[in-house]
Amino acid sequence: MDVVIYSRRDCLETAVMRDYLTRMGVDFRELAVDGDAGARLAWEDLDGQVTPLLVIDQRRIVRGLDLTRLDQIFGFIGC
């Protein structure tokens, strides 16, 4: 599974998502939109409005900190 977080360095919600994914054992890459022009362009093409923006397998997108949705996607709750 390919998991990418588009983030801003000063974003508290990104820090919470990063900690959550780490605790759940989910491997991910983090791309800082405020420090990498390529990451910013990719983020703008996807949404460009909110961080964190989580992309899973290049198709599923979670905008913002939605832990219930992440539980559903990663199968931690039976929905």
C-alpha positions in Angstrom: 0.0 0.0 0.0 1.4 3.4 -1.0 0.5 6.1 1.5 1.5 9.7 1.1 0.8 12.6 3.5 1.0 16.1 2.1 1.7 18.4 5.0 2.8 21.8 6.3 5.6 21.9 8.9 3.4 24.0 11.3 0.2 21.9 10.9 -0.9 20.4 14.2 -3.4 18.1 12.5 -0.6 16.7 10.3 1.4 15.9 13.5 -1.6 14.0 14.9 -2.1 12.1 11.7 1.6 11.2 11.5 1.5 9.9 15.1 -1.8 8.0 14.4 -0.4 6.2 11.3 2.8 5.4 13.1 0.9 3.9 16.1 -1.2 1.8 13.7 1.9 0.5 11.9 1.1 2.2 8.6 4.1 3.0 6.5 3.9 6.4 4.7 5.9 9.1 3.0 5.5 12.7 4.0 5.8 15.5 1.5 6.0 19.1 2.9 4.1 21.5 0.6 5.8 24.4 2.3 9.3 23.2 1.6 9.2 21.3 -1.7 7.9 23.0 -4.9 7.2 19.6 -6.5 5.2 18.4 -3.6 3.3 21.7 -3.6 2.4 21.4 -7.2 1.2 17.8 -6.7 -0.8 18.8 -3.7 -2.4 21.7 -5.6 -3.4 19.3 -8.4 -5.1 17.0 -5.9 -6.8 19.6 -3.7 -4.5 22.4 -2.6 -6.8 23.5 0.1 -6.1 21.6 3.3 -3.3 19.7 5.1 -3.0 17.0 6.0 -4.0 15.5 2.7 -3.6 11.8 2.7 -3.4 9.8 -0.6 -3.7 6.1 -0.5 -2.6 4.0 -3.6 -2.8 7.1 -5.7 -6.6 7.2 -5.6 -8.2 7.4 -2.1 -8.0 10.8 -0.6 -8.6 11.9 3.0 -8.8 15.6 3.5 -7.9 16.9 6.9 -7.8 14.9 10.1 -10.6 12.3 9.8 -9.5 9.4 12.1 -12.8 7.6 11.7 -12.4 7.5 7.9 -8.8 6.3 8.4 -10.0 3.5 10.6 -12.5 2.5 7.9 -9.9 2.5 5.2 -7.2 0.6 7.1 -9.7 -1.9 8.4 -9.4 -1.1 12.1 -13.2 -1.0 12.5 -15.7 -3.1 10.7 -17.5 -0.6 8.5 
